[in-house]
């Protein structure tokens, strides 16, 4: 199998697994969302440490981590990324288990457009006309839902903004992706342990000898495996193709929300998503043109 084909399969499988996560989080919803989040951090950290040891990369991980402490800006960016992704995880889990799956889906559709907005603000990147129109269409969609639906999609905006900010912070951190996610979970471990302790004091700790506790042990694998697949895919295929494949995830989340969890999908929702989808089509077309232009320049 060619490397390009392998890359497509790895990336597609990563987005597929991210897309079906709502079903997994629903399966552990006898825990409250905060407890699920704290356990996700704990078991993700443990899974990543075991993975690094199994890959015989522990000495490299220690060396890279030690070196990172001498690069203060990168360390600060990683610390911010750790907190931001924990917020993203928490909001996503809360949304899934409180019947806001469609808003979660909308958030990840908006995410690429939020990312280019942050690129404009912090990375001095500039939009072309198609990207400006894409952002305007997305803004119209959000405004339409706010006015016609009577509800500002704050869950969608927080999810999109937090994941976009996470991506921005990761641009400043020059460390292996597997080491990065390990450090992110280790950094947030104290918060997770404090949270579990607080819930136990309040009598709201449900972890023990029960079916849900067994399922939640897999939270680490559910977090790490898609990341590893994504990393393997991203190394083999162009970013333009990654950008196209990323819509697998929110599409699967949307389908689960409507057909599996029975959330209503009315005309207001359809028109809101339609504006977002049109924006994403223009955004993807813009990236495709840019990729083709770069390919032509390389051939000259």
C-alpha positions as CSV (number, residue, x, y, z in Angstrom):
1,X,0.0,0.0,0.0
2,X,1.4,3.4,-1.0
3,X,2.2,5.9,1.8
4,X,-0.4,8.4,0.5
5,X,-3.1,5.7,0.7
6,X,-2.0,4.7,4.2
7,X,-2.2,8.3,5.3
8,X,-5.8,8.7,4.0
9,X,-6.8,5.5,5.9
10,X,-5.1,6.6,9.1
11,X,-6.6,10.1,9.1
12,X,-10.0,8.9,8.1
13,X,-10.0,6.3,10.9
14,X,-8.9,9.0,13.4
15,X,-11.8,11.3,12.4
16,X,-14.2,8.3,12.4
17,X,-13.2,7.4,16.0
18,X,-13.5,11.1,17.1
19,X,-16.9,11.1,15.3
20,X,-18.4,8.2,17.3
21,X,-17.1,9.4,20.7
22,X,-20.6,10.7,21.6
23,X,-21.8,7.1,21.8
24,X,-19.0,6.2,24.1
25,X,-19.6,9.2,26.4
26,X,-23.3,8.4,26.5
27,X,-22.4,4.9,27.7
28,X,-20.8,6.3,30.8
29,X,-23.4,9.0,31.6
30,X,-24.3,7.5,35.0
31,X,-21.2,9.4,36.0
32,X,-21.7,13.2,36.0
33,X,-19.8,15.0,33.2
34,X,-17.2,16.4,35.6
35,X,-16.3,13.0,36.9
36,X,-16.1,11.6,33.4
37,X,-13.7,14.5,32.5
38,X,-11.5,14.0,35.5
39,X,-11.2,10.2,34.8
40,X,-10.5,10.9,31.1
41,X,-7.5,13.0,32.2
42,X,-6.3,10.3,34.6
43,X,-6.6,7.3,32.3
44,X,-5.3,9.3,29.3
45,X,-2.1,10.2,31.3
46,X,-1.7,6.6,32.4
47,X,-2.3,5.3,28.8
48,X,0.2,7.7,27.3
49,X,2.9,6.9,29.9
50,X,2.4,3.1,29.2
51,X,2.5,3.7,25.5
52,X,5.7,5.7,25.6
53,X,7.3,2.9,27.7
54,X,6.1,0.2,25.3
55,X,7.4,2.1,22.3
56,X,10.8,2.3,24.2
57,X,10.8,6.1,24.0
58,X,10.8,6.9,27.7
59,X,14.4,8.2,27.7
60,X,13.7,10.4,24.6
61,X,10.5,11.6,26.3
62,X,12.4,12.6,29.4
63,X,15.2,14.3,27.4
64,X,12.7,16.3,25.3
65,X,10.6,17.2,28.4
66,X,13.8,18.4,30.2
67,X,14.8,20.5,27.1
68,X,11.3,22.0,27.0
69,X,11.7,23.5,30.4
70,X,14.5,25.6,29.0
71,X,12.2,27.0,26.3
72,X,9.9,29.1,28.5
73,X,7.6,30.4,25.7
74,X,7.0,26.8,24.4
75,X,6.4,25.6,28.0
76,X,3.8,28.4,28.6
77,X,2.1,27.6,25.3
78,X,1.9,23.9,26.3
79,X,0.5,24.8,29.7
80,X,-2.2,27.0,28.1
81,X,-2.9,24.2,25.5
82,X,-3.4,21.7,28.4
83,X,-5.9,23.8,30.2
84,X,-7.7,24.8,26.9
85,X,-8.1,21.1,25.8
86,X,-9.4,20.2,29.2
87,X,-12.1,22.8,28.9
88,X,-12.8,21.5,25.4
89,X,-13.2,18.0,26.6
90,X,-15.3,19.0,29.5
91,X,-17.7,21.1,27.4
92,X,-18.0,18.3,24.8
93,X,-18.8,15.6,27.4
94,X,-21.3,17.9,29.1
95,X,-23.0,18.7,25.8
96,X,-23.2,15.1,24.7
97,X,-24.8,14.0,28.1
98,X,-27.1,17.0,28.3
99,X,-28.8,16.6,24.8
100,X,-26.8,19.2,23.0
101,X,-25.2,16.9,20.4
102,X,-26.2,19.1,17.5
103,X,-24.5,22.1,19.0
104,X,-21.4,20.0,19.6
105,X,-21.5,19.0,15.9
106,X,-21.9,22.6,14.8
107,X,-18.9,23.6,17.0
108,X,-16.6,21.3,15.1
109,X,-18.0,22.4,11.7
110,X,-17.2,26.0,12.8
111,X,-13.7,25.1,14.1
112,X,-11.7,25.5,10.8
113,X,-13.2,28.9,10.3
114,X,-12.4,29.9,13.9
115,X,-8.9,28.7,13.3
116,X,-8.3,30.9,10.4
117,X,-9.8,33.8,12.4
118,X,-7.2,33.2,15.1
119,X,-4.5,32.9,12.5
120,X,-5.5,36.4,11.3
121,X,-5.4,37.8,14.9
122,X,-2.2,36.1,16.2
123,X,-0.2,34.8,13.3
124,X,-0.6,37.8,11.0
125,X,-2.1,35.5,8.4
126,X,-4.4,37.2,5.8
127,X,-7.6,36.0,4.2
128,X,-8.4,35.7,0.6
129,X,-11.8,36.7,-0.7
130,X,-13.2,33.2,-0.5
131,X,-12.1,32.8,3.1
132,X,-13.7,36.1,4.0
133,X,-17.0,35.0,2.4
134,X,-16.7,31.7,4.3
135,X,-16.4,33.4,7.6
136,X,-19.3,35.8,6.8
137,X,-21.5,32.8,5.9
138,X,-20.6,31.1,9.2
139,X,-21.4,34.3,11.1
140,X,-24.8,34.6,9.3
141,X,-25.5,31.0,10.4
142,X,-24.8,31.7,14.0
143,X,-26.7,34.9,13.9
144,X,-29.7,33.2,12.3
145,X,-29.8,30.5,15.0
146,X,-29.6,33.3,17.7
147,X,-32.4,35.4,16.2
148,X,-34.8,32.7,14.8
149,X,-34.1,30.0,17.3
150,X,-33.9,32.4,20.3
151,X,-30.7,30.7,21.5
152,X,-27.1,31.8,21.0
153,X,-25.1,28.6,20.2
154,X,-22.6,29.2,23.1
155,X,-21.7,25.5,23.3
156,X,-20.7,25.5,19.6
157,X,-18.7,28.7,19.9
158,X,-16.8,27.6,23.1
159,X,-16.0,24.2,21.5
160,X,-14.8,25.8,18.2
161,X,-12.9,28.6,20.0
162,X,-11.2,26.3,22.5
163,X,-10.1,23.8,19.9
164,X,-8.9,26.6,17.6
165,X,-6.9,28.1,20.5
166,X,-5.5,24.7,21.3
167,X,-4.3,24.3,17.7
168,X,-2.8,27.8,17.8
169,X,-0.9,27.1,21.0
170,X,0.4,23.8,19.6
171,X,2.0,25.7,16.7
172,X,4.4,27.2,19.3
173,X,5.3,23.8,20.8
174,X,8.0,21.9,18.9
175,X,7.8,18.5,20.4
176,X,6.6,15.0,19.2
177,X,2.8,14.8,19.2
178,X,2.7,11.7,21.4
179,X,5.0,13.4,24.0
180,X,2.8,16.5,23.8
181,X,-0.5,14.8,24.6
182,X,1.3,12.9,27.4
183,X,2.5,16.2,28.9
184,X,-0.9,17.8,28.5
185,X,-2.6,15.1,30.5
186,X,0.2,15.1,33.1
187,X,-0.1,18.9,33.5
188,X,-3.8,18.6,34.2
189,X,-3.5,15.6,36.5
190,X,-3.5,17.7,39.7
191,X,-6.8,19.3,38.6
192,X,-8.3,15.9,37.9
193,X,-7.2,14.4,41.3
194,X,-8.5,17.5,43.1
195,X,-11.8,17.2,41.2
196,X,-12.2,13.5,42.0
197,X,-11.4,14.2,45.7
198,X,-13.9,17.1,45.8
199,X,-16.6,14.9,44.2
200,X,-15.9,12.1,46.7
201,X,-16.3,14.6,49.6
202,X,-19.7,15.6,48.2
203,X,-20.7,11.9,47.9
204,X,-20.8,12.2,44.1
205,X,-18.0,9.9,43.2
206,X,-19.4,6.9,41.3
207,X,-16.2,5.1,40.5
208,X,-16.0,1.6,41.9
209,X,-16.9,-2.0,41.1
210,X,-19.5,-1.4,38.5
211,X,-20.1,-1.6,34.7
212,X,-19.6,2.1,34.1
213,X,-16.3,2.2,35.9
214,X,-15.0,-0.6,33.7
215,X,-16.1,1.3,30.6
216,X,-14.4,4.5,31.7
217,X,-11.1,2.7,32.0
218,X,-11.0,2.9,28.2
219,X,-11.2,6.8,28.2
220,X,-7.4,6.9,27.8
221,X,-7.4,4.7,24.8
222,X,-10.4,6.6,23.3
223,X,-8.3,9.8,23.7
224,X,-4.9,8.6,22.5
225,X,-5.6,6.2,19.7
226,X,-7.3,8.7,17.3
227,X,-4.4,11.1,18.0
228,X,-1.8,8.5,17.1
229,X,-3.7,7.6,13.9
230,X,-4.1,11.3,13.0
231,X,-0.4,11.9,13.6
232,X,0.5,9.0,11.3
233,X,-1.9,10.2,8.7
234,X,-0.9,13.8,8.8
235,X,2.8,12.8,8.1
236,X,1.8,11.1,4.9
237,X,-0.9,13.3,3.2
238,X,-1.1,17.1,2.5
239,X,-2.9,19.4,4.8
240,X,-5.5,20.2,2.2
241,X,-6.6,16.5,2.3
242,X,-6.6,16.5,6.1
243,X,-8.8,19.6,5.9
244,X,-11.3,17.7,3.8
245,X,-11.3,14.6,5.9
246,X,-11.9,16.5,9.2
247,X,-15.6,16.9,8.3
248,X,-16.1,13.2,8.8
249,X,-16.1,13.8,12.6
250,X,-18.8,16.5,12.9
251,X,-20.9,14.8,10.3
252,X,-21.0,11.6,12.3
253,X,-21.8,13.5,15.5
254,X,-24.7,15.3,13.7
255,X,-26.0,11.9,12.4
256,X,-25.9,10.4,15.9
257,X,-27.6,13.4,17.4
258,X,-30.5,13.2,15.0
259,X,-30.9,9.4,14.4
260,X,-29.4,7.8,17.5
261,X,-30.2,10.3,20.3
262,X,-33.4,11.7,18.8
263,X,-32.5,15.4,19.0
264,X,-34.9,17.6,17.0
265,X,-33.5,19.0,13.7
266,X,-35.9,21.7,12.7
267,X,-35.9,24.2,9.8
268,X,-33.9,26.8,11.9
269,X,-31.2,24.1,12.6
270,X,-31.1,23.1,8.9
271,X,-30.7,26.7,7.7
272,X,-28.0,27.4,10.3
273,X,-26.1,24.3,9.3
274,X,-26.6,25.2,5.6
275,X,-24.9,28.5,6.0
276,X,-22.0,26.8,7.8
277,X,-21.8,24.1,5.2
278,X,-21.7,26.7,2.4
279,X,-18.9,28.5,4.2
280,X,-16.9,25.3,4.6
281,X,-17.4,24.4,0.9
282,X,-15.9,27.8,0.0
283,X,-13.1,27.4,2.6
284,X,-12.2,23.9,1.3
285,X,-12.3,25.1,-2.3
286,X,-9.9,28.0,-1.4
287,X,-7.5,25.5,0.3
288,X,-7.7,23.2,-2.7
289,X,-6.8,26.1,-5.1
290,X,-3.9,27.1,-2.9
291,X,-2.6,23.5,-2.8
292,X,-2.9,23.2,-6.6
293,X,-1.0,26.5,-7.0
294,X,1.8,25.3,-4.7
295,X,2.0,22.0,-6.7
296,X,2.4,23.9,-10.0
297,X,5.1,26.1,-8.5
298,X,7.1,23.0,-7.4
299,X,6.9,21.5,-10.9
300,X,8.4,24.7,-12.5
